[in-house]
């Protein structure tokens, strides 16, 4: 069961949903009806994508003592004044709503730790592939990659300003230029 915001123009994804999945547009429900829907579903666990939608927080808080309730986020710890103040609020309020944090990696884990979650309540790997497999591939091929590294680059993502694609593109061009200069100066 997936409760979602309507598809928006920034990310107009249209998924082929398997028959045994149920999609609900949250705009079709008042906060009370949304709570009733979740109670009717009787979930075994809940994963909430963020902490800004108050009706979701109320639902998560009501289930948190009964079943595992996780919050997924990709914000990372920057140590800003806003985060420092926010974590004092979050330590109490978010922990009442969520028993676990599901995050992509170490930077996000640091925010979860600052929110008061212990290591055993933070699950890394959101947005990830089989990291063990790819790490093994890295270990097995590191020596050959020192001599011959692939020259192809693939970006998979939205062309959106917040993705900072210009910086990525500029860095790639600079690295290519450095590599060409290195090869010319070394006689390769």
N, C-alpha and C positions, 0 to 999 in steps of 0.2 A: 504494500500500500504506500503510495507516494502522494503527499500533499505538496502542491507546488504553486508558485506564482505563475501567472499566465506568461506565455512565451513573449519575450520582449524583442524590440527591433535590434538591440545591441548583440544579442545572442539568439538568433531565430532558429534554434535547433528543433527539428521535427523528428522524434524518435519513433521507430517501429517497436511498439510495446508488446512484449509477449502476452499471450492470452491470459495467463494467470497473474498479471500485474493489474493493479487498479490505480488509476490516476484521478486526483481530485484537485480542481482549481480552487485555491483558498478564497478567491474573490466571490465564490458562490456561497460562502458560509459566513455567518456572523461568528463572533468569538465563542458564543455559547453553543451554536450548532457545530462548530469545529470541535469543541470539547466532546460533545455528544457523539460525533462521528468516531473520534479516537477511542472513546469508551466502548462503542459498539464493535470496533475492529478487534479490541482486546489484544494489543501487541505484546510480543514476548520481549521486545527491546525497541528502543527509539533512537534514531540518529537525527539530530536537528542541525541543519546547515546554518549555523550562526546564532547570535543571541540578541538580535535587534527587534524581532517581531514579538510583541508582548503576548498575543494569544498563544504562540508556541511556548513561550516561557511558562505561562500558567499551566499548560498541558504537561510540559516536562516536569515541572515542580510537583504536580499531582501524582505522577507516575514514578518519580525518582526513588522513593522508598520501597517500591514494589518490584521494579524491574530495572535492568541496566539502561540508563539514559545517557547518551553521548552527545557532545557538541562537536561539530566539525568546524574548523576555522583554519585560514591560512595567513592570518595576521602574525607578524613576528615582533619580538621584543626589540624596541629601539631605545628604551629608557627615557622617552620624552616625558615632560611634565604631565601631559594628558594621560599617558599610560600609567605613570606612577599613581596619579589620583584615581584612575579607572580601576587599577588592580585592587585598591583598598575596597572599593565598592564591589568588585567582582568576587573577591575572596569570600564574601558572605552570600551575596545574591546568586551568583552563578553556581556555587557549590550546592545551594539548595535546589537548583534545577537540574544539574548534570552530575552524574557520578564519574564520567570519563570524558577525556578530550581526545579527539581523533584529528591528528595534524600531519602535514606533509613531512616535516623534518626537524632538525635541531633548533633552528631559529624560532619556529613556532612552539617547539617544546619548551624553550626558555620562557616564552610568554605564559604557557600553561603552568610552569613552575612558579612564576611570579603571581599567578592567580591563586596559588595555594594548592594546586594538585600535586600529589606525590608521584614519583616515577612510575609506580605500578598502576596509576590511573591515567597515564598518558600513552596513547597508542599512536605510533608513527607509521607512515606509509600511505597517507591519503594522496591521491593523484599518482600513485606509483605503479610501476610494473613489477615484475618479479625481481626484486633487488638482489636476492641471493644469486640467482642465475647470472645476472649481468656483472655482479662483483666477481664471480668465478671466472667469467669470460675475460674480465680485466686482468685478473691474476695470471691466468693461463697465457695471455697474449702480450703482457707488458714488455717483454724483451723484444719481440718482433715490432711492436709499435714504436720503440725508441728509434728504429732505423727507417721504418716506412709507416707514416701515420696517414690515415685517410684524408683526402682533400675535399671532401664533400661536407656540406652543412645543411641541415634540415631544420626548419622552424615549423612547429605545429602549434597554432594558436590563432586567436582572433587578431585582426588588424585594428587594434584599439589603442588609443593614446596611452592609457594606463599600463599597457604591456611594455611600453618604452622600446619599441622595435627599432627606432632610430639609433639608440645607443648600441643595441645588439649588432645592427648592421655596420655601424661605424667601427666597432671593436673588431668585427670580422675582417673588414677591409684593412685595418691597421695591422692585424696579425698576418694577413696574407702579404702585405708590403714588407713587414719585418722578415718573413720567411724568404721572400725573393731576394732581399738585400743580403741575408745570411748566406744563401746559396751562391750568389754572385761573388761575395767576398771570400768564400771558402773554396771556390773553384768547382763547385758541384753544378 
